[in-house]
Amino acid sequence: MSHFSIRCKKCGTVLEDTYCAFCEHCTDSLLVTDYREKLFRDDLGEGLWRFNWLPVHNPEFKQSGPLVYKSESLARVLGLENLYIAFNGYWPERGARVMTCTFKEYEAAVALENARENGVKGLIVASAGNTARAFAHISSKSDFPIIIVVPKMCLLEMWYLVESVKVPTVALTDGDYADSIDMARKISSIMDMPFEGGVKNIAKRDGLGVVLMEAVSVIGRLPDHYFQAVGSGTGAIGVWEMAERFIKDGRFGDRLPTLHLAQNLPFAPMVKAWKRQSREINPGDLDPSLINLISTRVLSNRYPAYTVQGGVYDALVATRGQMYGVENQEVFDAMRMFEETEGIDIVPAAAVAVWALVKAVRSDAVNKKDVILLNITGGGERLLEREKGTFIVEPIFVSKDTPDRELEELLCNQLKTD
């Protein structure tokens, strides 16, 4: 018997199929996982799998989780007394061993285990970089087949671990991340393998919500504030949903953490919509040309989960949240600030969240005694490269106009080779 059910957030319908992406009555609403155990547990195993609020029953591989610790140096610089950092990356001297240096590794681990338990034989995954690396790594160590689709524009920022060399990767020559999602859906229909579903996949959101479960386990309570950079918003939604479970538990606080979410200007469609207090994003704010002007292309999603029922807009309303736009120079300043104070390198997307925290402190949006959780979504890449070795992806190149038959032949040949 499953220890969870799936419910539509809009109409409340409980779905029997535990591997579905949307409610047939409400295609504009996200589904949410309801766990039979209402009390939080963190004693069920090791690493990621010690938590009970995950849609997985019998995980077949080990998986590290986040490192959550109380900051001293960065907290001192910012004048904060209770700043906790969720570090998702490679920092073995502190016990962090997320080999792909991104919190997307939790998403990949939970999504692939959930798919396997539901009889799915393989998945198509779209990514702008971090998700690809995470899914390639988990695919390699769990022997679960996937095909990854990425935009060519992101290849220079993409690296894989050496053991992921055989995971088929398709690079779209004439598009961005949103176009890669479209191509992934096309490949899904051609290859008869399901598209992983993005934000609609409950396993991905719950996997990213592990950051909050680890934080509550360490801190002993819900934080007052939560900071994260967002592209699609999947991680932030996952944290909000996890926080609601903690509220129902009742032992860790009665107030949802305020979400402080950030994007890299000038491509910041959710920031601009939220400033207008609008549920709708202006089409002009999704202009693909703006993506070339930011330093964090992993945040450049033209299909963000903002307007959908149960999405980022609703999460911000529910938590009295705020959004921040961060300039490129501020990204670089934040990267330097974090490494100088905490002693480890972080990725540009994580630096967007760091500078959002700087802005919140300067504007008195947080108080010095507040319990604050800063999600460093990725870090330790330089250390991992020195110690483990990485390589730049060599993909199969296709265009949006590649005929279906040619596309199928290319992929089948690649899968046979692997």
C-alpha positions as MATLAB code, in Angstrom:
seq = 'MSHFSIRCKKCGTVLEDTYCAFCEHCTDSLLVTDYREKLFRDDLGEGLWRFNWLPVHNPEFKQSGPLVYKSESLARVLGLENLYIAFNGYWPERGARVMTCTFKEYEAAVALENARENGVKGLIVASAGNTARAFAHISSKSDFPIIIVVPKMCLLEMWYLVESVKVPTVALTDGDYADSIDMARKISSIMDMPFEGGVKNIAKRDGLGVVLMEAVSVIGRLPDHYFQAVGSGTGAIGVWEMAERFIKDGRFGDRLPTLHLAQNLPFAPMVKAWKRQSREINPGDLDPSLINLISTRVLSNRYPAYTVQGGVYDALVATRGQMYGVENQEVFDAMRMFEETEGIDIVPAAAVAVWALVKAVRSDAVNKKDVILLNITGGGERLLEREKGTFIVEPIFVSKDTPDRELEELLCNQLKTD';
ca = [
       0.000    0.000    0.000;
       1.309    3.455   -0.916;
       2.126    5.831    1.931;
       0.827    8.802   -0.060;
      -1.947    9.956   -2.392;
      -2.051   12.723   -4.996;
      -4.578   15.554   -4.899;
      -5.473   18.450   -7.215;
      -4.845   21.730   -5.412;
      -7.706   23.444   -7.231;
     -10.649   21.042   -7.096;
      -9.452   18.615   -4.428;
      -9.860   15.509   -6.585;
      -7.751   12.577   -5.345;
      -6.144   10.741   -8.241;
      -5.707    6.982   -8.267;
      -2.755    7.006  -10.675;
       0.358    7.823   -8.648;
       2.326    8.815  -11.764;
       0.289   11.562  -13.352;
       1.079   15.181  -14.152;
      -2.287   16.945  -13.973;
      -5.923   16.633  -13.010;
      -8.208   15.909  -15.964;
     -10.642   18.493  -14.597;
      -8.095   21.252  -13.851;
      -5.181   21.292  -16.297;
      -4.217   24.749  -14.981;
      -3.495   23.443  -11.468;
      -0.597   21.575   -9.892;
      -1.076   18.314   -8.045;
       0.232   17.892   -4.494;
       1.297   14.850   -2.479;
      -0.660   13.974    0.668;
       1.340   11.707    2.981;
      -0.479    9.372    5.349;
       2.016   10.164    8.121;
       1.237   13.697    9.270;
       4.153   13.837   11.710;
       7.612   14.531   10.326;
      10.260   11.813   10.630;
      13.956   11.891    9.813;
      15.049    8.471   11.075;
      14.163    6.149    8.209;
      17.586    5.622    6.646;
      20.639    7.510    5.457;
      21.118   10.721    3.525;
      18.156   11.802    1.460;
      16.144    8.682    2.240;
      15.892    9.262    5.990;
      12.858   11.533    5.521;
       9.292   10.215    5.425;
       7.724   12.878    3.177;
       9.108   11.546   -0.114;
       7.062    9.630   -2.742;
       9.464    6.666   -2.706;
       9.045    3.336   -0.918;
      12.188    1.267   -1.501;
      15.125    3.330   -2.804;
      17.758    1.245   -4.566;
      20.791    3.534   -4.184;
      22.376    5.833   -1.630;
      21.921    9.574   -2.017;
      23.486   12.437   -0.074;
      21.323   15.303    1.132;
      21.989   18.975    1.930;
      24.438   20.360    4.463;
      22.634   22.817    6.753;
      24.770   24.784    9.203;
      24.676   28.016   11.179;
      26.727   30.734    9.503;
      29.269   32.740   11.448;
      31.297   34.805    8.975;
      28.630   35.789    6.446;
      26.161   36.289    9.291;
      28.615   38.638   10.999;
      29.115   40.695    7.819;
      25.346   41.029    7.393;
      24.625   41.613   11.084;
      22.434   38.528   11.443;
      22.273   36.324   14.528;
      20.423   33.281   13.170;
      21.486   32.791    9.561;
      21.466   29.151    8.460;
      22.904   28.059    5.140;
      21.655   25.090    3.149;
      24.739   24.227    1.100;
      24.038   21.939   -1.826;
      27.310   20.933   -3.373;
      30.722   19.375   -2.892;
      32.470   20.323    0.340;
      33.667   17.051    1.891;
      35.513   18.636    4.814;
      32.108   19.868    6.036;
      30.319   16.637    5.082;
      28.706   17.868    1.828;
      29.031   15.286   -0.944;
      26.507   16.272   -3.592;
      28.587   15.137   -6.552;
      26.875   17.265   -9.210;
      27.210   20.411   -7.057;
      23.521   21.265   -7.367;
      20.350   20.732   -5.351;
      18.816   19.378   -8.547;
      20.447   16.078   -7.569;
      17.714   15.531   -4.944;
      15.061   16.222   -7.546;
      16.643   13.713   -9.933;
      17.051   11.004   -7.289;
      13.458   11.189   -6.083;
      11.986   11.569   -9.590;
      13.841    8.552  -10.991;
      13.058    6.330   -7.991;
       9.405    7.383   -8.155;
       9.293    6.647  -11.884;
      10.914    3.229  -11.424;
       8.430    2.270   -8.704;
       5.589    3.235  -11.034;
       6.815    0.953  -13.809;
       8.222    3.709  -16.029;
      11.023    2.357  -18.221;
      12.783    5.631  -19.016;
      12.374    9.414  -19.054;
      13.006   12.405  -21.316;
      14.517   15.324  -19.392;
      14.790   18.984  -20.466;
      17.406   21.195  -18.864;
      19.416   24.400  -19.062;
      22.375   22.767  -17.335;
      22.080   21.768  -13.681;
      19.120   19.422  -14.083;
      20.894   17.664  -16.974;
      24.005   17.027  -14.915;
      21.985   15.803  -11.942;
      19.787   13.439  -13.950;
      22.791   12.126  -15.919;
      24.598   11.289  -12.681;
      21.600    9.602  -11.057;
      20.821    7.748  -14.296;
      24.371    6.392  -14.343;
      24.437    5.214  -10.752;
      20.886    3.803  -10.747;
      21.009    2.298  -14.256;
      17.746    4.047  -15.159;
      17.619    5.123  -18.842;
      17.063    8.776  -19.735;
      17.540   11.084  -22.712;
      18.500   14.687  -21.924;
      17.618   17.724  -24.061;
      19.468   21.025  -23.622;
      19.843   24.286  -25.569;
      23.160   24.651  -27.415;
      23.599   28.107  -25.856;
      24.122   26.457  -22.457;
      26.760   23.899  -23.487;
      29.771   25.947  -22.393;
      28.347   26.040  -18.871;
      27.552   22.327  -18.823;
      29.775   19.631  -17.413;
      29.141   16.044  -16.471;
      30.856   13.672  -14.077;
      33.033   11.157  -15.892;
      30.719    8.205  -15.207;
      27.850   10.032  -16.992;
      29.578    9.933  -20.381;
      27.150    7.378  -21.858;
      23.934    9.261  -21.074;
      22.435   10.421  -24.416;
      22.297   14.229  -24.588;
      20.559   16.174  -27.364;
      21.494   19.814  -27.961;
      19.009   22.074  -29.714;
      20.933   24.382  -32.079;
      18.219   26.984  -32.623;
      16.484   27.681  -29.332;
      16.603   28.351  -25.607;
      15.481   26.357  -22.575;
      11.788   26.749  -23.397;
      12.428   25.392  -26.895;
      14.313   22.473  -25.339;
      11.210   21.665  -23.288;
       9.177   21.611  -26.508;
      11.760   19.333  -28.140;
      11.748   17.041  -25.090;
       7.985   16.645  -25.419;
       8.423   15.864  -29.121;
      11.068   13.231  -28.409;
       8.824   11.779  -25.721;
       6.097   11.094  -28.260;
       8.574    9.687  -30.801;
      10.439    7.389  -28.401;
       7.410    6.384  -26.296;
       9.165    7.513  -23.119;
       7.388    9.995  -20.815;
       8.593   13.571  -20.415;
       9.629   14.044  -16.787;
       7.045   16.788  -16.422;
       8.986   19.690  -14.947;
       7.184   21.440  -12.121;
       4.115   19.214  -12.616;
       6.067   16.202  -11.352;
       5.266   15.863   -7.641;
       8.410   13.786   -7.069;
      10.625   16.608   -8.326;
       9.006   19.188   -6.043;
       9.098   16.935   -2.989;
      12.717   16.073   -3.750;
      13.657   19.752   -3.757;
      11.663   20.203   -0.549;
      14.295   18.058    1.158;
      16.215   21.315    1.736;
      13.535   22.432    4.191;
      13.256   19.019    5.834;
      16.995   18.977    6.519;
      16.857   22.562    7.799;
      14.021   21.825   10.239;
      15.843   18.703   11.379;
      18.945   20.795   12.164;
      17.307   23.990   13.472;
      14.410   22.341   15.284;
      11.826   24.737   13.852;
      10.661   26.368   10.649;
      12.725   29.373    9.596;
      11.131   32.821    9.540;
      12.541   33.569    6.080;
      13.693   31.491    3.116;
      15.923   32.812    0.283;
      16.408   31.169   -3.129;
      17.099   32.047   -6.763;
      14.417   30.774   -9.159;
      14.124   29.894  -12.836;
      11.005   27.750  -13.118;
      10.176   28.139   -9.433;
       9.932   24.374   -8.857;
      12.224   24.411   -5.820;
      10.467   27.336   -4.156;
       7.069   25.687   -4.656;
       8.452   22.458   -3.196;
       9.671   24.314   -0.095;
       6.293   26.048    0.331;
       4.439   22.731    0.051;
       6.828   21.143    2.541;
       6.335   24.071    4.938;
       2.569   23.504    4.832;
       3.145   19.896    5.937;
       5.205   21.136    8.885;
       2.414   23.538    9.868;
      -0.035   20.599    9.913;
       2.428   18.623   12.014;
       2.264   21.437   14.560;
       5.561   20.837   16.387;
       7.823   23.161   14.412;
       5.925   26.449   14.258;
       2.596   27.859   13.166;
       3.755   30.369   10.550;
       4.905   29.699    6.999;
       8.418   30.957    6.205;
       8.348   34.125    4.106;
       9.661   33.278    0.636;
      12.295   35.677   -0.724;
      12.843   34.699   -4.359;
      15.262   36.250   -6.840;
      16.083   36.369  -10.539;
      18.937   37.763  -12.609;
      18.115   41.033  -14.392;
      17.181   41.853  -17.088;
      15.538   38.426  -17.665;
      13.337   38.386  -14.582;
       9.731   37.783  -15.702;
       8.452   36.690  -12.302;
      10.077   39.633  -10.528;
       8.419   42.070  -12.910;
       4.997   40.397  -12.654;
       5.165   40.341   -8.846;
       6.102   44.022   -8.702;
       2.868   44.713  -10.580;
       1.076   42.387   -8.125;
      -0.110   40.509  -11.183;
      -0.704   36.800  -11.652;
       0.050   37.221  -15.345;
       3.478   37.644  -16.935;
       3.840   40.176  -19.741;
       4.946   38.502  -23.003;
       7.609   41.177  -23.447;
       9.272   40.087  -20.204;
       9.823   36.646  -21.762;
      11.806   38.053  -24.702;
      14.503   35.431  -25.514;
      17.020   38.169  -26.391;
      17.126   39.128  -22.706;
      18.587   35.714  -21.864;
      21.849   36.655  -23.577;
      22.229   39.551  -21.138;
      22.245   37.554  -17.882;
      25.042   35.609  -16.196;
      22.806   32.777  -14.933;
      21.260   31.042  -17.926;
      20.138   28.180  -15.681;
      17.497   30.639  -14.421;
      16.272   31.522  -17.923;
      12.967   29.645  -18.081;
      10.337   31.138  -20.397;
       7.778   28.671  -19.003;
       7.989   29.509  -15.288;
       5.472   27.984  -12.886;
       4.180   31.389  -11.863;
       0.567   31.711  -13.013;
      -0.533   28.080  -12.530;
      -2.774   27.286   -9.554;
      -0.441   26.275   -6.745;
       2.520   27.969   -8.422;
       4.954   30.731   -7.487;
       2.352   33.507   -7.400;
       0.219   31.560   -4.914;
       3.293   30.650   -2.862;
       4.293   34.321   -2.579;
       0.761   35.346   -1.592;
       0.498   32.574    1.009;
       3.852   33.404    2.613;
       3.734   37.212    2.292;
       6.739   36.802    0.044;
       9.001   39.139   -1.875;
      10.939   39.014   -5.145;
      14.258   40.625   -6.009;
      15.995   41.491   -9.261;
      19.773   41.065   -9.146;
      22.176   42.669  -11.632;
      25.126   40.793  -13.160;
      27.713   42.772  -11.212;
      25.841   42.013   -8.004;
      26.019   38.303   -8.874;
      29.813   38.483   -9.103;
      30.036   40.555   -5.911;
      27.920   37.968   -4.078;
      30.065   35.067   -5.326;
      33.167   36.800   -3.999;
      31.482   37.741   -0.708;
      30.345   34.191   -0.015;
      33.708   32.584   -0.795;
      35.605   35.136    1.291;
      33.326   34.643    4.293;
      32.283   30.978    4.160;
      35.349   29.547    2.438;
      33.830   27.742   -0.552;
      32.957   28.757   -4.117;
      29.337   28.948   -5.223;
      27.642   28.998   -8.629;
      26.214   32.251  -10.063;
      22.592   31.182   -9.498;
      23.281   30.670   -5.797;
      24.899   34.109   -5.705;
      21.608   35.605   -6.915;
      20.039   34.370   -3.671;
      22.949   35.703   -1.602;
      22.502   39.195   -3.022;
      18.749   39.000   -2.455;
      19.590   38.469    1.215;
      21.924   41.493    1.114;
      19.077   43.577   -0.310;
      16.640   42.297    2.300;
      19.018   43.236    5.110;
      19.600   46.710    3.669;
      15.868   47.333    3.282;
      15.013   45.971    6.765;
      12.871   43.224    5.228;
      14.432   40.899    7.806;
      15.426   41.507   11.426;
      18.792   40.544   12.844;
      17.282   37.999   15.248;
      15.076   36.294   12.631;
      15.814   32.679   11.758;
      16.837   32.812    8.093;
      17.511   29.930    5.702;
      19.657   30.771    2.666;
      19.520   28.101   -0.037;
      22.882   27.863   -1.798;
      21.596   25.853   -4.727;
      25.052   24.867   -5.941;
      28.693   25.137   -4.936;
      32.096   23.498   -4.667;
      32.524   23.033   -8.426;
      36.195   24.049   -8.475;
      37.060   21.637   -5.669;
      35.170   18.777   -7.303;
      36.875   19.361  -10.657;
      40.285   19.131   -9.001;
      39.464   16.009   -7.005;
      37.093   14.008   -9.237;
      37.407   15.167  -12.824;
      34.672   16.418  -15.145;
      34.105   16.811  -18.875;
      32.116   19.058  -21.176;
      29.154   17.335  -22.801;
      29.456   16.130  -26.399;
      25.821   16.006  -27.548;
      23.845   15.002  -30.592;
      22.961   18.258  -32.377;
      19.437   18.724  -33.745;
      17.261   21.660  -34.749;
      13.607   22.428  -34.244;
      13.076   21.432  -37.878;
      14.756   18.004  -37.678;
      12.242   15.493  -39.119;
      10.757   13.012  -36.662;
      12.111    9.994  -38.520;
      15.665   11.377  -38.561;
      15.380   12.281  -34.888;
      14.206    8.786  -33.962;
      17.055    7.190  -35.942;
      19.667    9.375  -34.244;
      18.364    8.567  -30.782;
      17.926    4.830  -31.380;
      21.490    4.608  -32.700;
      22.770    6.492  -29.662;
      20.907    4.222  -27.254;
      22.236    1.110  -29.029;
      25.770    2.482  -28.865;
      25.426    3.104  -25.156;
];
